[in-house]
Amino acid sequence: MGEAIQEIWRRELGVEVTLVTREWQSFFGTMLEGDFDLAAVAWNADYIDPSSFLEVFLSQGGNNFTGWANSRYDELLAQARAALDPAARRDLYHQAEELLLAEMPAIPLFFPVRHYLQVEDLKGVYFTPLGLVDFKGAVLGGQ
């Protein structure tokens, strides 16, 4: 994937990128030190809420390796956490997301998709909203 992006950026944007592969400990150390121009990372939601993604970019957030900080963004997230009205909370998160997208400290490259095959006789399989598969209630055939 890195090589494909490297070639597309070179061809379409005239941007030369040198790929550096590191083992996890070295990569994470480089991230902590901020010693990079671009880094390929991924994030999955821990729970079903916009905050699971948006709080990654808090100025002093433990997972914000971008170096980006915005006090207005931080304030919008704090207000959203304190909001009791779901519509007001949603609006605050939307404002924060718009600010994040306008300043673009990260470049979303893709959103993973999972494909599953299931035998017709398999019943009771539950797919969580986070994309996990739960087989606790699964029954095969007439069992």
Biotite code that builds the C-alpha atoms (Angstrom):
import biotite.structure as struc

atoms = struc.array([
    struc.Atom([0.000, 0.000, 0.000], chain_id="A", res_id=1, res_name="MET", atom_name="CA", element="C"),
    struc.Atom([2.824, 2.390, 0.866], chain_id="A", res_id=2, res_name="GLY", atom_name="CA", element="C"),
    struc.Atom([4.476, 1.863, -2.483], chain_id="A", res_id=3, res_name="GLU", atom_name="CA", element="C"),
    struc.Atom([1.202, 2.478, -4.320], chain_id="A", res_id=4, res_name="ALA", atom_name="CA", element="C"),
    struc.Atom([0.609, 5.741, -2.441], chain_id="A", res_id=5, res_name="ILE", atom_name="CA", element="C"),
    struc.Atom([4.230, 6.750, -3.020], chain_id="A", res_id=6, res_name="GLN", atom_name="CA", element="C"),
    struc.Atom([3.810, 6.272, -6.778], chain_id="A", res_id=7, res_name="GLU", atom_name="CA", element="C"),
    struc.Atom([0.445, 8.060, -6.958], chain_id="A", res_id=8, res_name="ILE", atom_name="CA", element="C"),
    struc.Atom([1.772, 11.059, -5.015], chain_id="A", res_id=9, res_name="TRP", atom_name="CA", element="C"),
    struc.Atom([4.872, 11.181, -7.234], chain_id="A", res_id=10, res_name="ARG", atom_name="CA", element="C"),
    struc.Atom([2.872, 10.929, -10.459], chain_id="A", res_id=11, res_name="ARG", atom_name="CA", element="C"),
    struc.Atom([-0.150, 13.073, -9.562], chain_id="A", res_id=12, res_name="GLU", atom_name="CA", element="C"),
    struc.Atom([1.304, 15.611, -7.122], chain_id="A", res_id=13, res_name="LEU", atom_name="CA", element="C"),
    struc.Atom([5.007, 15.667, -7.912], chain_id="A", res_id=14, res_name="GLY", atom_name="CA", element="C"),
    struc.Atom([5.728, 14.783, -4.276], chain_id="A", res_id=15, res_name="VAL", atom_name="CA", element="C"),
    struc.Atom([8.696, 12.517, -3.615], chain_id="A", res_id=16, res_name="GLU", atom_name="CA", element="C"),
    struc.Atom([8.280, 10.274, -0.564], chain_id="A", res_id=17, res_name="VAL", atom_name="CA", element="C"),
    struc.Atom([10.916, 7.954, 0.877], chain_id="A", res_id=18, res_name="THR", atom_name="CA", element="C"),
    struc.Atom([9.439, 4.911, 2.596], chain_id="A", res_id=19, res_name="LEU", atom_name="CA", element="C"),
    struc.Atom([11.052, 3.788, 5.842], chain_id="A", res_id=20, res_name="VAL", atom_name="CA", element="C"),
    struc.Atom([10.030, 0.476, 7.393], chain_id="A", res_id=21, res_name="THR", atom_name="CA", element="C"),
    struc.Atom([10.594, 0.013, 11.127], chain_id="A", res_id=22, res_name="ARG", atom_name="CA", element="C"),
    struc.Atom([9.754, -2.645, 13.657], chain_id="A", res_id=23, res_name="GLU", atom_name="CA", element="C"),
    struc.Atom([6.982, -1.639, 16.068], chain_id="A", res_id=24, res_name="TRP", atom_name="CA", element="C"),
    struc.Atom([9.100, -0.486, 19.038], chain_id="A", res_id=25, res_name="GLN", atom_name="CA", element="C"),
    struc.Atom([11.265, 1.749, 16.840], chain_id="A", res_id=26, res_name="SER", atom_name="CA", element="C"),
    struc.Atom([8.223, 3.071, 14.960], chain_id="A", res_id=27, res_name="PHE", atom_name="CA", element="C"),
    struc.Atom([6.389, 3.901, 18.178], chain_id="A", res_id=28, res_name="PHE", atom_name="CA", element="C"),
    struc.Atom([9.474, 5.632, 19.590], chain_id="A", res_id=29, res_name="GLY", atom_name="CA", element="C"),
    struc.Atom([9.737, 7.714, 16.430], chain_id="A", res_id=30, res_name="THR", atom_name="CA", element="C"),
    struc.Atom([6.070, 8.642, 16.801], chain_id="A", res_id=31, res_name="MET", atom_name="CA", element="C"),
    struc.Atom([6.527, 9.670, 20.454], chain_id="A", res_id=32, res_name="LEU", atom_name="CA", element="C"),
    struc.Atom([9.510, 11.831, 19.538], chain_id="A", res_id=33, res_name="GLU", atom_name="CA", element="C"),
    struc.Atom([7.653, 13.407, 16.610], chain_id="A", res_id=34, res_name="GLY", atom_name="CA", element="C"),
    struc.Atom([10.573, 12.502, 14.342], chain_id="A", res_id=35, res_name="ASP", atom_name="CA", element="C"),
    struc.Atom([8.585, 12.020, 11.131], chain_id="A", res_id=36, res_name="PHE", atom_name="CA", element="C"),
    struc.Atom([6.895, 13.936, 8.329], chain_id="A", res_id=37, res_name="ASP", atom_name="CA", element="C"),
    struc.Atom([4.253, 11.316, 7.549], chain_id="A", res_id=38, res_name="LEU", atom_name="CA", element="C"),
    struc.Atom([3.352, 8.095, 9.332], chain_id="A", res_id=39, res_name="ALA", atom_name="CA", element="C"),
    struc.Atom([0.869, 5.385, 8.428], chain_id="A", res_id=40, res_name="ALA", atom_name="CA", element="C"),
    struc.Atom([-1.286, 4.546, 11.425], chain_id="A", res_id=41, res_name="VAL", atom_name="CA", element="C"),
    struc.Atom([-4.778, 3.187, 11.980], chain_id="A", res_id=42, res_name="ALA", atom_name="CA", element="C"),
    struc.Atom([-7.477, 3.697, 14.561], chain_id="A", res_id=43, res_name="TRP", atom_name="CA", element="C"),
    struc.Atom([-10.578, 1.705, 15.444], chain_id="A", res_id=44, res_name="ASN", atom_name="CA", element="C"),
    struc.Atom([-13.379, 2.839, 17.702], chain_id="A", res_id=45, res_name="ALA", atom_name="CA", element="C"),
    struc.Atom([-13.359, 1.394, 21.214], chain_id="A", res_id=46, res_name="ASP", atom_name="CA", element="C"),
    struc.Atom([-17.024, 2.234, 21.661], chain_id="A", res_id=47, res_name="TYR", atom_name="CA", element="C"),
    struc.Atom([-19.882, 3.586, 19.558], chain_id="A", res_id=48, res_name="ILE", atom_name="CA", element="C"),
    struc.Atom([-19.562, 7.337, 19.900], chain_id="A", res_id=49, res_name="ASP", atom_name="CA", element="C"),
    struc.Atom([-17.953, 10.146, 17.873], chain_id="A", res_id=50, res_name="PRO", atom_name="CA", element="C"),
    struc.Atom([-15.619, 10.844, 20.789], chain_id="A", res_id=51, res_name="SER", atom_name="CA", element="C"),
    struc.Atom([-13.861, 7.521, 20.178], chain_id="A", res_id=52, res_name="SER", atom_name="CA", element="C"),
    struc.Atom([-12.386, 9.024, 17.011], chain_id="A", res_id=53, res_name="PHE", atom_name="CA", element="C"),
    struc.Atom([-12.415, 12.749, 17.732], chain_id="A", res_id=54, res_name="LEU", atom_name="CA", element="C"),
    struc.Atom([-10.613, 12.602, 21.081], chain_id="A", res_id=55, res_name="GLU", atom_name="CA", element="C"),
    struc.Atom([-7.569, 11.115, 19.339], chain_id="A", res_id=56, res_name="VAL", atom_name="CA", element="C"),
    struc.Atom([-6.796, 14.670, 18.180], chain_id="A", res_id=57, res_name="PHE", atom_name="CA", element="C"),
    struc.Atom([-7.073, 16.473, 21.529], chain_id="A", res_id=58, res_name="LEU", atom_name="CA", element="C"),
    struc.Atom([-4.099, 18.823, 21.947], chain_id="A", res_id=59, res_name="SER", atom_name="CA", element="C"),
    struc.Atom([-2.682, 16.918, 24.911], chain_id="A", res_id=60, res_name="GLN", atom_name="CA", element="C"),
    struc.Atom([-4.223, 13.548, 23.966], chain_id="A", res_id=61, res_name="GLY", atom_name="CA", element="C"),
    struc.Atom([-2.051, 10.510, 24.514], chain_id="A", res_id=62, res_name="GLY", atom_name="CA", element="C"),
    struc.Atom([-2.784, 9.241, 20.992], chain_id="A", res_id=63, res_name="ASN", atom_name="CA", element="C"),
    struc.Atom([-2.293, 12.542, 19.171], chain_id="A", res_id=64, res_name="ASN", atom_name="CA", element="C"),
    struc.Atom([1.078, 12.123, 17.477], chain_id="A", res_id=65, res_name="PHE", atom_name="CA", element="C"),
    struc.Atom([0.359, 14.757, 14.817], chain_id="A", res_id=66, res_name="THR", atom_name="CA", element="C"),
    struc.Atom([1.698, 17.759, 16.707], chain_id="A", res_id=67, res_name="GLY", atom_name="CA", element="C"),
    struc.Atom([-1.587, 19.506, 15.913], chain_id="A", res_id=68, res_name="TRP", atom_name="CA", element="C"),
    struc.Atom([-3.175, 21.467, 18.728], chain_id="A", res_id=69, res_name="ALA", atom_name="CA", element="C"),
    struc.Atom([-6.266, 23.640, 18.608], chain_id="A", res_id=70, res_name="ASN", atom_name="CA", element="C"),
    struc.Atom([-7.807, 25.138, 21.751], chain_id="A", res_id=71, res_name="SER", atom_name="CA", element="C"),
    struc.Atom([-11.193, 25.684, 20.031], chain_id="A", res_id=72, res_name="ARG", atom_name="CA", element="C"),
    struc.Atom([-11.299, 21.998, 19.083], chain_id="A", res_id=73, res_name="TYR", atom_name="CA", element="C"),
    struc.Atom([-10.444, 20.993, 22.659], chain_id="A", res_id=74, res_name="ASP", atom_name="CA", element="C"),
    struc.Atom([-13.191, 23.281, 23.982], chain_id="A", res_id=75, res_name="GLU", atom_name="CA", element="C"),
    struc.Atom([-15.800, 21.864, 21.584], chain_id="A", res_id=76, res_name="LEU", atom_name="CA", element="C"),
    struc.Atom([-14.982, 18.327, 22.748], chain_id="A", res_id=77, res_name="LEU", atom_name="CA", element="C"),
    struc.Atom([-15.155, 19.385, 26.408], chain_id="A", res_id=78, res_name="ALA", atom_name="CA", element="C"),
    struc.Atom([-18.556, 20.987, 25.797], chain_id="A", res_id=79, res_name="GLN", atom_name="CA", element="C"),
    struc.Atom([-19.772, 17.878, 23.968], chain_id="A", res_id=80, res_name="ALA", atom_name="CA", element="C"),
    struc.Atom([-18.687, 15.628, 26.859], chain_id="A", res_id=81, res_name="ARG", atom_name="CA", element="C"),
    struc.Atom([-20.670, 17.819, 29.266], chain_id="A", res_id=82, res_name="ALA", atom_name="CA", element="C"),
    struc.Atom([-23.769, 18.217, 27.053], chain_id="A", res_id=83, res_name="ALA", atom_name="CA", element="C"),
    struc.Atom([-26.854, 16.399, 28.280], chain_id="A", res_id=84, res_name="LEU", atom_name="CA", element="C"),
    struc.Atom([-29.002, 17.140, 25.240], chain_id="A", res_id=85, res_name="ASP", atom_name="CA", element="C"),
    struc.Atom([-28.198, 14.591, 22.475], chain_id="A", res_id=86, res_name="PRO", atom_name="CA", element="C"),
    struc.Atom([-28.894, 17.098, 19.666], chain_id="A", res_id=87, res_name="ALA", atom_name="CA", element="C"),
    struc.Atom([-26.618, 19.741, 21.217], chain_id="A", res_id=88, res_name="ALA", atom_name="CA", element="C"),
    struc.Atom([-23.919, 17.114, 21.811], chain_id="A", res_id=89, res_name="ARG", atom_name="CA", element="C"),
    struc.Atom([-24.151, 15.941, 18.194], chain_id="A", res_id=90, res_name="ARG", atom_name="CA", element="C"),
    struc.Atom([-23.897, 19.565, 16.976], chain_id="A", res_id=91, res_name="ASP", atom_name="CA", element="C"),
    struc.Atom([-20.779, 20.190, 19.090], chain_id="A", res_id=92, res_name="LEU", atom_name="CA", element="C"),
    struc.Atom([-19.117, 17.033, 17.749], chain_id="A", res_id=93, res_name="TYR", atom_name="CA", element="C"),
    struc.Atom([-20.068, 18.085, 14.227], chain_id="A", res_id=94, res_name="HIS", atom_name="CA", element="C"),
    struc.Atom([-18.430, 21.498, 14.749], chain_id="A", res_id=95, res_name="GLN", atom_name="CA", element="C"),
    struc.Atom([-15.282, 19.801, 16.080], chain_id="A", res_id=96, res_name="ALA", atom_name="CA", element="C"),
    struc.Atom([-15.225, 17.441, 13.102], chain_id="A", res_id=97, res_name="GLU", atom_name="CA", element="C"),
    struc.Atom([-15.586, 20.366, 10.670], chain_id="A", res_id=98, res_name="GLU", atom_name="CA", element="C"),
    struc.Atom([-12.638, 22.111, 12.345], chain_id="A", res_id=99, res_name="LEU", atom_name="CA", element="C"),
    struc.Atom([-10.569, 18.937, 12.201], chain_id="A", res_id=100, res_name="LEU", atom_name="CA", element="C"),
    struc.Atom([-11.352, 18.482, 8.505], chain_id="A", res_id=101, res_name="LEU", atom_name="CA", element="C"),
    struc.Atom([-10.584, 22.139, 7.731], chain_id="A", res_id=102, res_name="ALA", atom_name="CA", element="C"),
    struc.Atom([-7.143, 21.981, 9.362], chain_id="A", res_id=103, res_name="GLU", atom_name="CA", element="C"),
    struc.Atom([-6.449, 18.365, 8.284], chain_id="A", res_id=104, res_name="MET", atom_name="CA", element="C"),
    struc.Atom([-3.709, 17.201, 10.687], chain_id="A", res_id=105, res_name="PRO", atom_name="CA", element="C"),
    struc.Atom([-4.275, 13.678, 9.343], chain_id="A", res_id=106, res_name="ALA", atom_name="CA", element="C"),
    struc.Atom([-5.000, 12.338, 5.878], chain_id="A", res_id=107, res_name="ILE", atom_name="CA", element="C"),
    struc.Atom([-7.632, 9.594, 5.856], chain_id="A", res_id=108, res_name="PRO", atom_name="CA", element="C"),
    struc.Atom([-6.506, 7.194, 3.144], chain_id="A", res_id=109, res_name="LEU", atom_name="CA", element="C"),
    struc.Atom([-9.103, 4.464, 3.388], chain_id="A", res_id=110, res_name="PHE", atom_name="CA", element="C"),
    struc.Atom([-11.800, 2.980, 5.560], chain_id="A", res_id=111, res_name="PHE", atom_name="CA", element="C"),
    struc.Atom([-11.482, -0.778, 5.942], chain_id="A", res_id=112, res_name="PRO", atom_name="CA", element="C"),
    struc.Atom([-14.328, -3.051, 4.959], chain_id="A", res_id=113, res_name="VAL", atom_name="CA", element="C"),
    struc.Atom([-14.830, -6.573, 6.235], chain_id="A", res_id=114, res_name="ARG", atom_name="CA", element="C"),
    struc.Atom([-16.412, -9.277, 4.125], chain_id="A", res_id=115, res_name="HIS", atom_name="CA", element="C"),
    struc.Atom([-17.885, -12.391, 5.684], chain_id="A", res_id=116, res_name="TYR", atom_name="CA", element="C"),
    struc.Atom([-19.131, -15.647, 4.237], chain_id="A", res_id=117, res_name="LEU", atom_name="CA", element="C"),
    struc.Atom([-21.767, -17.500, 6.182], chain_id="A", res_id=118, res_name="GLN", atom_name="CA", element="C"),
    struc.Atom([-23.212, -20.958, 5.701], chain_id="A", res_id=119, res_name="VAL", atom_name="CA", element="C"),
    struc.Atom([-26.986, -20.713, 5.190], chain_id="A", res_id=120, res_name="GLU", atom_name="CA", element="C"),
    struc.Atom([-27.626, -23.145, 8.044], chain_id="A", res_id=121, res_name="ASP", atom_name="CA", element="C"),
    struc.Atom([-25.723, -20.979, 10.539], chain_id="A", res_id=122, res_name="LEU", atom_name="CA", element="C"),
    struc.Atom([-28.189, -18.932, 12.584], chain_id="A", res_id=123, res_name="LYS", atom_name="CA", element="C"),
    struc.Atom([-27.837, -16.620, 15.571], chain_id="A", res_id=124, res_name="GLY", atom_name="CA", element="C"),
    struc.Atom([-24.572, -14.962, 14.582], chain_id="A", res_id=125, res_name="VAL", atom_name="CA", element="C"),
    struc.Atom([-24.493, -11.374, 15.801], chain_id="A", res_id=126, res_name="TYR", atom_name="CA", element="C"),
    struc.Atom([-22.448, -8.623, 14.139], chain_id="A", res_id=127, res_name="PHE", atom_name="CA", element="C"),
    struc.Atom([-21.754, -5.761, 16.540], chain_id="A", res_id=128, res_name="THR", atom_name="CA", element="C"),
    struc.Atom([-21.937, -2.144, 15.348], chain_id="A", res_id=129, res_name="PRO", atom_name="CA", element="C"),
    struc.Atom([-18.126, -2.055, 15.705], chain_id="A", res_id=130, res_name="LEU", atom_name="CA", element="C"),
    struc.Atom([-17.808, -4.908, 13.179], chain_id="A", res_id=131, res_name="GLY", atom_name="CA", element="C"),
    struc.Atom([-17.012, -7.708, 15.602], chain_id="A", res_id=132, res_name="LEU", atom_name="CA", element="C"),
    struc.Atom([-18.572, -11.150, 15.180], chain_id="A", res_id=133, res_name="VAL", atom_name="CA", element="C"),
    struc.Atom([-20.236, -12.791, 18.170], chain_id="A", res_id=134, res_name="ASP", atom_name="CA", element="C"),
    struc.Atom([-20.908, -16.530, 17.897], chain_id="A", res_id=135, res_name="PHE", atom_name="CA", element="C"),
    struc.Atom([-22.347, -17.016, 21.427], chain_id="A", res_id=136, res_name="LYS", atom_name="CA", element="C"),
    struc.Atom([-25.871, -17.620, 20.141], chain_id="A", res_id=137, res_name="GLY", atom_name="CA", element="C"),
    struc.Atom([-24.824, -19.361, 16.938], chain_id="A", res_id=138, res_name="ALA", atom_name="CA", element="C"),
    struc.Atom([-26.520, -22.608, 15.976], chain_id="A", res_id=139, res_name="VAL", atom_name="CA", element="C"),
    struc.Atom([-25.666, -24.740, 12.953], chain_id="A", res_id=140, res_name="LEU", atom_name="CA", element="C"),
    struc.Atom([-28.450, -26.504, 11.084], chain_id="A", res_id=141, res_name="GLY", atom_name="CA", element="C"),
    struc.Atom([-31.245, -28.082, 13.083], chain_id="A", res_id=142, res_name="GLY", atom_name="CA", element="C"),
    struc.Atom([-29.215, -28.254, 16.297], chain_id="A", res_id=143, res_name="GLN", atom_name="CA", element="C"),
])
